[in-house]
Amino acid sequence: MKINCTKNFSRRLLALMLAVLTLTAACCLTVSAESAGDTFQVPSTNMSFTLPEGTYLISPKTPSSDPVWMQAKILDPSGKVMEMMESNISAEIYADENKCLIAVSMKESDYSKAVFNLNDLTEEERASFIEYMSPTSADGSTTGTVSWVEHPQVPFFCVDIESTALGEEPVYERLYCTIVDGILISFDLYTGTDPVPAEYDALLQAVVSSSVFSEFKASPRSRMGSNSFWIIFLLCLMIALIVGFFVYRSVSRKREKKQKAILADRLVEYRRSKAGNEDEGTGSLMFVNETLHDDVAIKKFANYHAYSRHLFVPILTTALGITAIAVIGINGIQDNLLMVLLMVGCVVFSLYKSVTAGSTITKNLIRVFGKLRSRKGAFYFYEGDFRITGLQASNLQPYFQITRMSETKEYFYLYFGEDNAYYVSKDGFTKGDADEFRRFMKEKLGKRFK
């Protein structure tokens, strides 16, 4: 008897433990599916709402083993989850034996980001917003109304839609929506060919009324207001730089064109005065100089030319890029990352062109001078004109043909046009010296001697 009693007791204890485990497992399975009275946190937002009586909810995070899938008559939970994620549906609320289905969804767009928070709209902006959200189509197949819905924390709006776009019989849809932190959050009730029943609308309004927002992010519109001075200042600076550049280029080109015309007329007159005396310099021989245009001399000229004559455009481009990045930074870099990368690319490219300008000019000049029979230039400066031999066919040139003359520590550079120049070494004088030559050329060129 003792053995039988012990066995019976053990069996009863085992059965009790199994029952407890079964009940615990059942509780664990059902606790994950929100039901009436539960609070649901909308993912990636600061919004939550409470489920009304007579409803239950499923979401992409609901376990596939949860009995709620069977309650919703969904035989393929994984397929349903995929469908919800593709449609940006965060949850579905079921009621009235699954006849009522409310889809909770989120969506970001340029417009929602621009609005950011419905609390920030002025009365005029509210009117424009309602007009923008109107569901009426151009062909008249879809009509509807939009109205404001009061809420303690943030306004909602209700969109009623009636459409015959899919057939002759109209279909009905009602949405309660709001925009918070740049995200459009909507509760969508689609009832097909039946108008929205009053009890279903009551469920929608109950969800909206229970919505709670734990936090509101700072609106970019507010940040714009606090930094508007700097944005306006930087934008004005950008406009001034661009306008100044084009005005400068326009004025410079007109001046150059006029100077070229005058120079051409003077050169014709000079050649006419030298007719029959093309080999004789005008006046006494004042200076004689021989300069070797070797690779070292070319490199020194290229660096001087690149970093004192042609830095304006790279500097302007860099300044514009940095100014644009500053404007975008004040307005919010994260929302304009592509533009920031583009501006950074422009700045990096401009800096690269600036750094490599000297070596680029050096390579081009070495290629040009490499084709000459000799790199040594002989210069003969007379009182009224000068002669260059060695680098080119010997001929006389008037001083007014020198468009610009620059001086460095080792050289005088005689420019003929914007980019072409001959080098006169200060150590290469066989008649006269550099100091006397400087004074002589200043008298001849005036402001063209830099």
C-alpha positions in Angstrom: 0.0 0.0 0.0 2.8 2.4 0.8 4.4 1.8 -2.6 1.1 2.4 -4.5 0.4 5.6 -2.5 3.9 6.8 -3.2 3.5 6.1 -6.9 0.1 7.9 -7.0 1.4 10.9 -5.2 4.4 11.1 -7.7 2.0 11.0 -10.6 -0.2 13.7 -9.2 2.8 15.9 -8.5 4.1 15.4 -12.0 0.7 16.2 -13.5 0.5 19.4 -11.3 3.9 20.5 -12.4 3.1 19.9 -16.1 -0.1 21.9 -15.7 1.8 24.8 -14.1 4.3 24.7 -16.9 1.6 24.6 -19.5 -0.1 27.6 -18.0 3.2 29.5 -17.7 4.0 28.8 -21.4 0.6 30.0 -22.4 1.0 33.2 -20.4 4.4 33.8 -22.0 3.0 33.2 -25.5 0.1 35.6 -25.1 1.9 38.4 -23.2 3.8 39.4 -26.3 0.6 40.2 -28.3 -0.8 43.5 -27.1 -4.5 43.4 -26.3 -7.1 45.8 -24.9 -5.6 48.1 -22.3 -2.0 47.5 -23.4 0.3 50.3 -24.5 2.1 50.1 -27.8 5.2 52.1 -28.6 5.4 53.1 -32.3 8.9 52.1 -33.4 11.4 54.8 -34.1 9.1 57.5 -32.6 8.4 59.0 -29.2 4.7 58.1 -29.6 2.7 55.4 -27.8 -1.0 54.6 -27.6 -3.4 52.4 -25.6 -5.5 49.7 -27.3 -9.3 50.3 -26.7 -11.6 47.6 -25.3 -12.5 44.8 -27.8 -9.3 45.1 -29.8 -5.9 43.4 -30.2 -2.8 44.1 -32.1 -0.1 42.4 -34.1 3.2 43.9 -35.3 6.3 42.7 -37.2 7.8 41.9 -33.8 5.0 39.6 -32.7 6.5 36.0 -32.4 5.3 33.6 -35.1 4.3 31.2 -32.4 1.9 33.6 -30.8 -1.8 32.5 -30.9 -2.8 36.0 -32.0 -1.9 35.1 -35.6 -4.5 32.4 -35.5 -6.9 34.8 -33.9 -6.3 37.2 -36.8 -6.8 34.3 -39.2 -3.2 34.7 -40.6 -1.8 31.4 -41.6 1.6 32.7 -42.9 3.0 35.1 -40.2 6.4 35.5 -41.9 4.7 36.5 -45.2 2.5 39.0 -43.3 5.5 40.4 -41.5 7.3 40.9 -44.8 4.2 42.6 -46.3 3.9 45.0 -43.3 7.6 46.0 -43.4 7.4 46.7 -47.2 4.4 48.9 -46.6 6.0 50.7 -43.5 3.2 49.3 -41.3 4.2 49.3 -37.7 1.1 47.5 -36.4 -2.4 46.4 -37.2 -5.3 46.8 -34.8 -8.1 44.2 -35.1 -11.7 44.5 -33.8 -15.2 43.2 -34.4 -14.1 39.7 -35.2 -11.5 41.0 -37.6 -14.0 43.0 -39.6 -12.4 46.2 -38.5 -8.7 46.6 -39.4 -6.7 49.7 -38.5 -3.2 50.0 -40.0 -0.6 52.0 -38.1 2.1 53.3 -40.4 5.0 55.8 -40.5 6.4 57.6 -43.5 9.1 60.2 -44.0 9.1 62.6 -47.0 10.6 66.0 -48.0 7.2 67.5 -47.1 6.9 65.9 -43.7 10.5 66.9 -42.9 9.7 70.5 -44.0 6.6 70.6 -41.7 8.5 68.7 -39.0 5.8 69.3 -36.3 2.2 70.3 -36.7 2.5 72.4 -33.5 4.8 74.8 -35.4 2.3 75.8 -38.1 0.8 79.2 -38.1 -2.8 79.7 -39.0 -2.0 80.6 -42.5 0.3 77.5 -42.8 -2.5 75.3 -41.4 -4.8 76.4 -44.1 -2.2 75.7 -46.8 -1.5 72.3 -45.1 -5.2 71.3 -45.2 -5.3 72.3 -48.9 -2.1 70.4 -49.7 -3.4 67.2 -48.0 -6.7 67.2 -49.9 -7.3 63.8 -51.4 -9.4 65.1 -54.4 -7.9 63.9 -57.7 -7.8 65.9 -61.0 -10.0 63.4 -62.9 -12.7 63.5 -60.1 -12.5 59.8 -59.4 -11.4 60.5 -55.9 -12.9 63.0 -53.6 -12.7 63.7 -49.9 -12.4 66.1 -47.0 -9.7 67.0 -44.5 -10.4 68.4 -41.1 -8.4 69.1 -37.9 -8.7 66.9 -34.8 -7.8 68.3 -31.4 -5.3 66.5 -29.2 -3.7 67.7 -25.9 -0.1 67.5 -27.2 -0.2 67.8 -31.0 -2.9 68.4 -33.7 -4.1 65.4 -35.7 -6.0 65.7 -39.0 -8.7 63.4 -40.4 -8.8 62.5 -44.1 -12.1 61.0 -45.5 -11.7 59.4 -48.9 -14.3 58.2 -51.4 -12.9 56.8 -54.6 -14.2 55.1 -57.8 -10.7 54.7 -59.3 -10.8 50.9 -58.9 -14.3 50.4 -60.2 -17.8 51.8 -60.6 -18.8 51.2 -57.0 -17.1 53.7 -54.6 -14.8 52.6 -51.8 -14.2 54.3 -48.5 -11.2 55.0 -46.3 -10.6 57.2 -43.2 -7.3 58.2 -41.8 -6.3 60.0 -38.6 -2.7 61.4 -39.0 -0.2 63.7 -37.4 3.3 64.9 -38.2 5.9 64.8 -35.4 9.7 65.0 -35.6 9.4 65.0 -39.4 7.5 61.7 -39.5 3.9 61.2 -40.8 2.2 58.8 -38.4 -1.2 57.6 -39.6 -4.1 55.3 -38.4 -5.7 54.0 -41.6 -9.1 52.4 -41.7 -10.2 50.9 -45.0 -13.8 49.6 -45.2 -14.1 48.8 -48.9 -17.5 49.5 -50.4 -19.1 50.2 -47.1 -19.0 53.7 -45.5 -17.1 53.9 -42.2 -19.4 52.8 -39.4 -19.7 55.0 -36.4 -18.4 52.4 -34.0 -15.3 51.9 -36.1 -14.7 55.7 -36.1 -15.1 55.7 -32.3 -12.3 53.1 -32.1 -10.1 55.3 -34.2 -10.8 58.4 -32.1 -10.1 56.4 -28.9 -6.7 55.4 -30.3 -5.9 59.0 -31.2 -7.1 60.3 -27.8 -4.9 57.8 -26.0 -1.8 58.7 -28.0 1.1 60.1 -25.8 4.3 61.8 -27.0 7.1 61.5 -24.5 9.3 64.0 -26.2 9.5 66.4 -29.2 12.7 67.0 -31.0 13.9 70.6 -31.7 12.4 71.8 -35.0 14.9 72.8 -37.7 12.6 75.7 -38.4 13.4 77.0 -34.8 17.1 76.4 -35.4 16.9 78.4 -38.6 15.4 81.3 -36.7 18.2 81.4 -34.1 20.9 81.1 -36.8 19.2 83.1 -39.5 21.6 86.0 -39.2 24.7 83.9 -40.0 22.9 82.0 -42.8 21.8 85.3 -44.4 25.3 86.7 -43.9 27.0 83.7 -45.5 24.6 83.5 -48.4 25.1 87.3 -49.1 28.9 86.6 -48.9 28.5 83.8 -51.5 26.4 86.0 -53.8 28.9 88.9 -53.4 31.8 86.6 -54.3 30.1 85.2 -57.3 28.9 88.5 -58.6 32.2 90.2 -57.9 34.0 87.4 -59.8 31.9 87.8 -62.9 32.0 91.6 -62.8 35.8 91.5 -62.4 36.1 89.0 -65.4 33.7 91.2 -67.5 35.6 94.4 -66.8 39.0 92.7 -67.3 38.0 91.2 -70.6 36.7 94.5 -71.9 39.8 96.3 -70.8 42.1 93.6 -72.4 40.1 93.8 -75.6 40.5 97.5 -75.7 44.2 97.4 -74.9 44.8 94.8 -77.6 43.1 97.0 -80.2 45.3 99.9 -79.2 48.4 97.8 -79.1 47.7 96.4 -82.6 47.4 100.0 -84.0 50.6 101.1 -82.2 52.5 98.0 -83.4 51.5 98.7 -87.0 52.7 102.3 -86.6 56.0 101.0 -85.1 56.6 98.6 -87.9 56.0 101.3 -90.5 58.5 103.6 -88.7 61.1 100.8 -88.8 60.7 100.1 -92.6 64.2 99.7 -94.0 65.8 99.7 -90.6 64.5 96.5 -89.1 68.0 95.4 -87.9 68.9 98.6 -86.2 67.8 99.4 -82.6 66.4 102.8 -81.8 68.9 104.9 -79.9 71.9 103.8 -77.9 72.5 100.2 -76.6 71.8 100.4 -72.9 71.8 96.8 -71.6 72.9 93.4 -72.8 71.8 90.2 -71.0 72.1 86.5 -71.5 69.7 84.1 -69.7 69.5 80.3 -69.8 65.9 79.1 -69.8 66.8 75.7 -68.3 64.6 73.4 -66.2 65.5 75.2 -63.0 64.7 78.6 -64.4 61.4 77.3 -65.8 60.4 75.8 -62.4 61.1 79.1 -60.6 59.0 81.0 -63.1 56.2 78.4 -63.0 55.9 78.6 -59.2 55.9 82.4 -59.4 53.3 82.5 -62.1 51.1 79.9 -60.5 51.1 81.3 -57.0 51.0 85.0 -57.6 49.0 85.3 -60.9 46.5 82.4 -61.0 45.3 81.8 -57.5 42.1 83.9 -57.7 39.8 81.2 -59.2 41.0 78.3 -56.8 40.7 80.7 -53.8 37.2 81.8 -54.9 36.1 78.2 -55.4 37.5 77.1 -52.1 35.9 80.1 -50.3 32.5 79.3 -51.9 32.8 75.7 -51.0 33.6 76.4 -47.3 30.8 79.0 -47.1 28.3 76.5 -48.5 29.4 73.9 -46.0 29.0 76.5 -43.2 25.5 77.3 -44.4 24.6 73.6 -44.6 26.2 72.9 -41.2 24.1 75.6 -39.5 20.9 74.2 -41.2 21.7 70.6 -40.3 24.4 68.5 -42.0 22.6 65.1 -41.5 19.7 66.2 -43.8 22.1 67.5 -46.5 24.9 64.9 -46.4 25.1 64.6 -50.2 25.4 68.3 -50.6 28.1 68.5 -48.0 30.1 65.7 -49.7 29.8 67.6 -53.0 31.0 70.8 -51.5 33.9 69.0 -49.7 34.8 67.5 -53.1 34.9 71.0 -54.7 37.1 72.3 -51.9 39.5 69.3 -52.1 39.7 69.6 -55.9 40.4 73.4 -55.7 43.1 72.9 -53.1 44.6 70.1 -55.2 44.6 72.3 -58.3 46.3 75.0 -56.3 49.0 72.8 -54.9 49.8 71.2 -58.2 49.5 74.3 -60.3 53.3 75.0 -60.2 54.2 71.4 -61.3 51.6 71.5 -64.1 52.9 74.7 -65.6 56.5 73.4 -65.3 55.7 70.3 -67.3 54.0 72.3 -70.0 56.8 74.9 -70.3 59.5 72.2 -70.4 57.7 70.5 -73.2 57.5 73.9 -75.1 61.1 74.9 -74.5 62.3 71.4 -75.3 61.3 72.0 -79.0 63.6 75.0 -79.3 67.1 74.7 -80.8 68.5 76.7 -78.0 67.3 77.7 -74.5 69.7 80.6 -74.1 68.1 84.0 -74.8 70.2 87.1 -75.6 68.5 90.4 -74.9 69.7 93.8 -76.3 67.9 96.8 -74.7 68.2 100.0 -76.7 66.9 103.4 -75.8 63.8 103.1 -77.9 63.3 99.3 -78.3 64.9 95.9 -77.6 65.9 92.7 -79.4 65.6 89.0 -78.4 67.7 86.4 -80.1 68.5 82.7 -79.5 65.0 81.7 -78.4 63.4 83.0 -81.5 64.2 84.7 -84.8 66.0 87.9 -84.1 63.7 91.0 -84.4 63.1 94.3 -82.7 60.3 94.8 -80.3 58.8 98.1 -78.9 58.7 98.4 -75.1 54.9 99.0 -75.2 54.5 95.4 -76.4 55.5 94.3 -72.8 52.1 93.9 -71.1 53.6 93.4 -67.7 57.0 93.1 -66.0 57.5 91.4 -62.7 60.6 91.2 -60.5 61.7 88.4 -58.1 64.9 87.8 -56.2 66.7 86.3 -59.2 64.8 87.3 -62.3 62.9 90.0 -64.2 59.9 88.5 -66.1 58.8 90.2 -69.3 55.2 89.2 -70.1 53.8 89.2 -73.6 50.1 88.5 -72.9 48.6 86.8 -69.9 50.7 83.6 -69.7 53.8 84.1 -71.9 57.0 85.6 -70.5 60.8 85.7 -71.1 63.2 85.5 -68.2 65.9 88.1 -67.6 68.4 86.8 -65.0 69.8 89.5 -62.7 73.2 87.7 -62.9 73.2 87.6 -66.7 74.0 91.3 -67.5 77.2 91.8 -69.6 76.4 95.5 -70.1 74.7 97.4 -67.2 73.4 95.8 -64.0 70.1 94.8 -62.4 69.6 98.0 -60.4 70.2 100.3 -63.5 67.9 98.0 -65.5 65.2 98.3 -63.0 65.2 102.1 -63.0 65.3 102.1 -66.8 62.3 99.7 -67.2 60.3 101.6 -64.6 60.6 104.7 -66.8 59.6 102.8 -69.9 56.7 100.7 -68.4 55.3 102.9 -65.6 52.5 101.0 -63.8 53.1 97.9 -66.0 56.2 97.2 -63.9 55.1 95.3 -60.8 
